Amino acid sequence: ALLPREFTFAEFEELYSLILGRPLDRRNFRRRILAMGMLKRLPHTRRGPHRPAALYSFANQSLRFIEML
């Protein structure tokens, strides 16, 4: 409920960082989250002033608790 249906990985990472109250190691966070299979990459991107950002959505809509990095 804190993210839109489609979101960028940077938005997801920022939300996690805000919830935890500390910065995250970006490379490890991305690698571990994608390895868990909780996100699925969508075929389209969001355009902006920089490089287009890949969009993601949750693989399933059930609540899932994970031990944080």
N, C-alpha and C positions, 0 to 999 in steps of 0.2 A: 504494500500500500504506500510505501515511501518513494517508489520510483514509478515512472510511467510504464505502460505496457512494453514499449520499446525504449531502450536506453543505451548509451555508450558505455564502454568499460570504464572510462574516466569518471563518469557520473556514479557508477556502482562503487568504484574505489573511493571516491570522495565521501559517499554516504557511509561506508564502512569506517573510514578514518574519523568521521565526525562522531559516530556512535561509540567507537573505542576511545576517543579523546586523545589520539596520538597518531603521528604519521606512520605510514606503512612502507615497507620495502617493496617498491612497485614491481620489480621483476619477480620476486618470490611470490607475491600476492597473486599476480596474474597467472603464473605457472600453476600454483596450487588450486586456485579457484577453477580454472579451465580443466585441470585434471580430475576434479571432483564430478564434472559433468552436470553441474547445477545450472549452467547457462548454455543456451544454444545461439549460435551466430545466425543472424538473419541475412538474406541475400541482398539487401539494399543498405545504403549508407546515408548518413546525414551530412549534408554539405554545409560548410561554414567558410570563414576567412582563410582557413588553413587546409591541410590535407583532409579529405573526406573521412569521417569516423565510421567504423563498422558499428552496426546496431546489434544488440543482443536482447534476448528475452529469457525468462526463466524456463527451464526444461519442463518442470511440472509446478503446479501451483500450490502444492502442499507445503506447510510450514516445516522447515528443516533446521535443526540446531547443529552447528558445527563448532568444533574447537578452533578458536581463532589463532591465527598465526602469530 
